[in-house]
Structure formats: structure tokens, C-alpha cells
């Protein structure tokens, strides 16, 4: 388990100690250190850089929210499939790990407003021609990340032989190695792997399978949720969010809804 204290170095953010609209107006979060679970295998959202430090879109977002609201961030690395339990147990304050807002999860944890519009896609070998959509995965070998909406989507496929892995990189590598016919994975993560050249010989096929929204989760009834939502509003309004989005995805961010359509 890797624990890293972050110094909030996201772009265009104001130092926490000099932000009266954040720290001064929020006695709950101001001056606190929030323990934030993350799984640094999910580039470009969270991953370890060459220096060993965890970086990514999610990390920049939570650091910027912390600056706006006057709290510090302490990252705690853990597997994605253990995060919901950690939040329920109160061993972490929140998580930044591309956590999709779903009705099932919302029964046991709370979510912030949506902060990212996401979706799932199918990756197959470049030379494959028979897999074109979800229906054509019938009776095929499908690789997915354990505990994710990708795994839920794969279960809808009749006769599918599903293999689960701890990280999206391992999921995609299973297809490269020829041990799976296809992978169902986050589209942005898969495209980033293609862009950086970390995985070769794959392509996306068909339409995006889902329209999902990532939220920042907290334990049920957490006093920190209001501060997280307010900080998110602040960085969206002042342009920090757009700058971070363009840094990692090379395009303008889409408009986000106030609540996820679940």
C-alpha cells in the first residue's frame, strides 16, 4: 500500500492558505487532510510517473478542489475493487479512481456531482474482422477489470467467457497476448494507451457501449461532500477544470450535468 501526501500542484490553483472564499467559508474541510484512495493503474486518470509519484487527471482535479477549499490531500494506493469497502468502513475519506456513479453504488456510498463524462468501448486485435459490437462477443473470451462497470457490461453477453484482472493495462495486454478475443474497457483509458504507445496491435470497434459519469465518492453522510462539491463548482467556474481537461485529453471538456442520469 502506497501513501503519498500531495502538495496540490495542479495548474491555475490558488494556495490553500490564501483562499478566503474556500477555507474561510468552510470550517468542516478547512485545514484538514483528506485521505484519498486511488488505484494508480488507470492512466491518464491516475498512474505513477517516471519519478514514482502518482499523477493524472483525477489527481490534478482533487488537488485543485483541495486548494479551493483549503484542505490537503493524502493519497492512499489500493486496488479498485477494495475502494467501496474502504469508504463504507470510513478508512478513507474519498477516492479518485474513475468511479462511475451507479444506482447500486449510490445505495452504500455518496457521490459528488459528476466531474467526468465517460463510456466503455470494445478493443480487439487490429486484424480482427468478426467482432464489431457487443452482440458479436457472444461465446467469446472477454477481458475486463474486476469490480468495474466493464465487468457488469460483459456479464450481459450470452456465453461469454470472462476473465478479470486488477488493472486496465493487464486487461488490454490479455488481448495483445492472444488470450482473450476482446476487452471491454474505459474508452478514454484505452485511447490513452494507444496514444502513448504502451500497447500496440489493438483497435476500437463499434459504438461506445455506455454513457457514464464519474463522481467523487464519500462515505454515506460525510461532512466533506459539501466541500468537495463546492470546490468542484469553483474550479469549473474559474477555468481550472478546463485547463486540466485539455492538459490530459487535448480537447475542450463537455458540459457536465448537475446530477448523473442513473
BALUMVEX-202941 format. One record per residue (C-alpha): x, y, z; residue number from 0; residue in one letter. Coordinates in Angstrom, 2 decimals. Layout:
N
u v w n res
X Y Z NUM A
...
//
This chain:
262
u v w n res
0.00 0.00 0.00 0 X
1.45 3.34 -1.08 1 X
0.63 6.51 0.81 2 X
1.67 9.86 -0.66 3 X
0.95 13.32 0.68 4 X
0.26 15.74 -2.15 5 X
1.22 19.39 -2.17 6 X
-1.59 20.43 -4.52 7 X
0.34 21.39 -7.64 8 X
-2.48 21.43 -10.20 9 X
-2.45 24.30 -12.74 10 X
-4.05 27.69 -12.10 11 X
-4.90 26.86 -8.49 12 X
-4.59 29.22 -5.56 13 X
-2.61 28.28 -2.47 14 X
-4.97 26.90 0.16 15 X
-3.76 29.30 2.79 16 X
-4.58 32.36 0.68 17 X
-8.10 31.44 -0.43 18 X
-10.63 33.16 1.81 19 X
-13.62 32.07 -0.30 20 X
-12.67 28.43 0.27 21 X
-11.04 27.81 3.62 22 X
-12.70 30.70 5.41 23 X
-16.22 29.72 4.41 24 X
-15.90 26.03 5.20 25 X
-14.94 25.18 8.78 26 X
-15.59 21.47 8.11 27 X
-12.88 20.84 5.49 28 X
-10.56 23.81 6.01 29 X
-7.20 22.78 7.40 30 X
-7.99 19.07 7.20 31 X
-6.10 16.38 5.37 32 X
-8.41 14.10 3.41 33 X
-7.26 10.54 2.85 34 X
-7.95 9.80 -0.83 35 X
-7.93 6.24 -2.17 36 X
-6.62 5.76 -5.70 37 X
-5.56 2.92 -7.97 38 X
-2.56 4.19 -9.98 39 X
-3.05 1.77 -12.87 40 X
-5.67 3.85 -14.69 41 X
-3.81 6.27 -16.96 42 X
-4.43 9.08 -17.73 43 X
-6.64 9.43 -14.64 44 X
-4.13 8.12 -12.09 45 X
-0.79 6.45 -12.68 46 X
2.79 6.50 -11.46 47 X
5.09 8.83 -13.37 48 X
8.79 8.23 -14.05 49 X
9.62 9.74 -10.66 50 X
7.33 7.30 -8.86 51 X
4.81 9.99 -7.96 52 X
1.13 9.42 -8.68 53 X
-0.16 11.81 -11.32 54 X
-3.06 12.17 -13.73 55 X
-6.31 13.95 -14.44 56 X
-8.01 12.79 -11.23 57 X
-5.04 13.81 -9.13 58 X
-4.97 17.31 -10.61 59 X
-8.72 17.63 -10.02 60 X
-8.71 16.63 -6.34 61 X
-5.63 18.77 -5.65 62 X
-7.34 21.78 -7.24 63 X
-10.51 21.16 -5.23 64 X
-8.36 20.96 -2.11 65 X
-6.75 24.30 -2.88 66 X
-10.13 25.91 -3.46 67 X
-11.48 24.55 -0.18 68 X
-8.39 24.73 1.99 69 X
-7.77 21.03 2.65 70 X
-4.73 18.87 1.96 71 X
-4.72 15.60 0.03 72 X
-3.10 12.35 1.15 73 X
-3.21 9.64 -1.50 74 X
-3.56 6.02 -0.46 75 X
-2.97 3.44 -3.16 76 X
-5.27 0.41 -3.19 77 X
-6.97 -1.92 -5.63 78 X
-10.11 -0.55 -7.23 79 X
-12.28 -3.42 -6.04 80 X
-11.43 -2.59 -2.42 81 X
-12.41 1.08 -2.51 82 X
-16.14 0.81 -1.89 83 X
-15.48 -1.27 1.21 84 X
-12.84 1.19 2.42 85 X
-15.30 4.06 2.02 86 X
-18.03 2.15 3.85 87 X
-15.61 1.38 6.68 88 X
-14.52 5.02 6.86 89 X
-10.85 4.11 6.45 90 X
-10.59 6.67 3.63 91 X
-12.40 9.99 3.21 92 X
-12.89 9.81 -0.54 93 X
-11.49 8.23 -3.70 94 X
-10.22 9.38 -7.08 95 X
-10.18 6.39 -9.38 96 X
-12.62 6.92 -12.21 97 X
-15.52 5.72 -10.07 98 X
-18.70 5.57 -12.15 99 X
-21.88 6.78 -10.47 100 X
-24.31 3.84 -10.44 101 X
-27.56 3.16 -8.56 102 X
-26.01 0.17 -6.80 103 X
-23.01 2.12 -5.55 104 X
-25.18 5.09 -4.56 105 X
-27.01 2.82 -2.12 106 X
-23.90 2.37 0.03 107 X
-21.80 5.49 -0.62 108 X
-22.46 9.11 -1.58 109 X
-21.22 10.82 -4.73 110 X
-20.29 14.35 -5.68 111 X
-21.68 16.00 -8.76 112 X
-20.33 14.38 -11.95 113 X
-16.82 15.52 -12.81 114 X
-16.15 13.46 -15.97 115 X
-18.23 12.07 -18.83 116 X
-17.01 8.58 -19.65 117 X
-18.00 5.43 -21.50 118 X
-16.99 1.88 -22.30 119 X
-15.64 0.57 -25.59 120 X
-14.55 -2.74 -27.12 121 X
-10.89 -3.29 -28.02 122 X
-9.85 -6.12 -30.34 123 X
-6.74 -7.10 -32.31 124 X
-6.18 -4.85 -35.33 125 X
-6.61 -7.76 -37.76 126 X
-9.90 -8.93 -36.26 127 X
-12.94 -8.51 -38.52 128 X
-15.66 -10.63 -36.90 129 X
-16.14 -8.59 -33.71 130 X
-17.99 -5.37 -34.46 131 X
-20.26 -4.76 -31.46 132 X
-21.42 -6.19 -28.13 133 X
-23.66 -8.80 -29.77 134 X
-20.75 -10.25 -31.73 135 X
-18.96 -11.04 -28.45 136 X
-21.33 -13.96 -27.88 137 X
-19.35 -17.06 -26.80 138 X
-16.10 -15.07 -26.99 139 X
-13.35 -14.63 -24.40 140 X
-13.66 -11.17 -22.85 141 X
-11.12 -9.49 -20.55 142 X
-12.30 -6.88 -18.02 143 X
-11.14 -5.15 -14.85 144 X
-12.57 -6.65 -11.68 145 X
-15.21 -4.65 -9.82 146 X
-15.90 -2.22 -12.67 147 X
-18.82 -1.35 -14.93 148 X
-16.84 -3.09 -17.68 149 X
-17.28 -6.35 -15.79 150 X
-21.00 -5.62 -15.42 151 X
-21.32 -5.00 -19.16 152 X
-19.52 -8.23 -20.06 153 X
-21.99 -10.23 -17.97 154 X
-24.73 -9.19 -20.40 155 X
-23.10 -11.15 -23.23 156 X
-24.53 -14.62 -23.76 157 X
-21.99 -17.42 -23.43 158 X
-19.08 -15.08 -22.80 159 X
-16.02 -16.46 -21.06 160 X
-14.99 -13.59 -18.80 161 X
-11.51 -13.12 -17.36 162 X
-10.95 -10.44 -14.71 163 X
-7.78 -8.50 -13.96 164 X
-6.62 -5.92 -11.43 165 X
-5.79 -3.16 -13.92 166 X
-6.87 -1.96 -17.39 167 X
-3.33 -2.41 -18.71 168 X
-3.47 -6.12 -17.86 169 X
-6.92 -6.31 -19.45 170 X
-5.66 -4.92 -22.76 171 X
-2.46 -6.94 -22.62 172 X
-4.53 -10.13 -22.41 173 X
-5.93 -9.32 -25.85 174 X
-2.49 -8.44 -27.23 175 X
-1.20 -11.79 -25.96 176 X
-4.00 -13.63 -27.73 177 X
-5.53 -14.99 -24.54 178 X
-8.77 -13.02 -24.96 179 X
-10.76 -12.16 -28.06 180 X
-11.68 -8.70 -26.84 181 X
-11.54 -6.30 -23.93 182 X
-14.28 -4.08 -22.59 183 X
-12.58 -1.08 -21.09 184 X
-12.93 2.63 -20.41 185 X
-12.70 4.38 -23.78 186 X
-10.52 7.28 -22.60 187 X
-8.08 4.91 -20.88 188 X
-7.84 2.69 -23.96 189 X
-7.27 5.64 -26.30 190 X
-4.57 6.99 -23.97 191 X
-2.80 3.60 -24.11 192 X
-2.92 3.77 -27.91 193 X
-1.68 7.38 -27.91 194 X
1.29 6.73 -25.63 195 X
2.28 3.57 -27.47 196 X
2.18 1.47 -24.32 197 X
0.06 -1.12 -26.16 198 X
0.23 -1.88 -29.87 199 X
-1.80 -4.03 -32.21 200 X
-5.28 -3.15 -30.94 201 X
-8.19 -1.10 -32.25 202 X
-11.60 0.03 -31.02 203 X
-14.71 -1.31 -32.74 204 X
-18.39 -0.39 -32.72 205 X
-20.14 2.42 -30.93 206 X
-19.37 3.49 -27.38 207 X
-21.25 0.98 -25.22 208 X
-22.31 3.24 -22.39 209 X
-22.59 6.87 -21.33 210 X
-21.32 7.12 -17.77 211 X
-20.29 9.81 -15.34 212 X
-17.50 9.66 -12.80 213 X
-18.19 11.09 -9.35 214 X
-16.07 11.67 -6.27 215 X
-17.32 9.18 -3.66 216 X
-17.50 9.62 0.10 217 X
-18.89 7.55 2.96 218 X
-22.64 7.94 3.47 219 X
-23.42 11.21 5.23 220 X
-19.85 12.51 5.04 221 X
-19.45 16.11 6.13 222 X
-16.80 16.52 3.41 223 X
-19.16 16.07 0.47 224 X
-20.46 19.65 0.53 225 X
-16.91 20.98 0.43 226 X
-15.95 18.69 -2.45 227 X
-18.97 19.79 -4.48 228 X
-18.31 23.46 -3.77 229 X
-14.66 23.09 -4.74 230 X
-15.63 21.33 -7.95 231 X
-18.00 24.18 -8.80 232 X
-15.21 26.66 -8.13 233 X
-12.65 25.06 -10.43 234 X
-15.23 24.65 -13.21 235 X
-16.23 28.31 -13.00 236 X
-12.70 29.73 -12.79 237 X
-11.37 27.72 -15.75 238 X
-9.05 25.42 -13.81 239 X
-11.10 22.35 -14.70 240 X
-10.96 23.15 -18.43 241 X
-7.21 23.66 -18.28 242 X
-6.68 20.30 -16.57 243 X
-9.01 18.57 -19.04 244 X
-7.16 19.98 -22.05 245 X
-3.82 19.00 -20.49 246 X
-4.78 15.32 -20.41 247 X
-7.26 14.94 -23.29 248 X
-6.23 17.64 -25.80 249 X
-9.77 18.97 -26.21 250 X
-12.35 21.18 -24.55 251 X
-14.39 19.49 -21.80 252 X
-18.06 18.70 -22.39 253 X
-20.73 20.36 -20.29 254 X
-21.41 18.35 -17.15 255 X
-24.85 17.78 -15.62 256 X
-25.63 18.68 -12.02 257 X
-26.60 15.07 -11.34 258 X
-25.81 11.82 -13.14 259 X
-28.69 10.30 -15.11 260 X
-28.75 6.96 -13.29 261 X
//
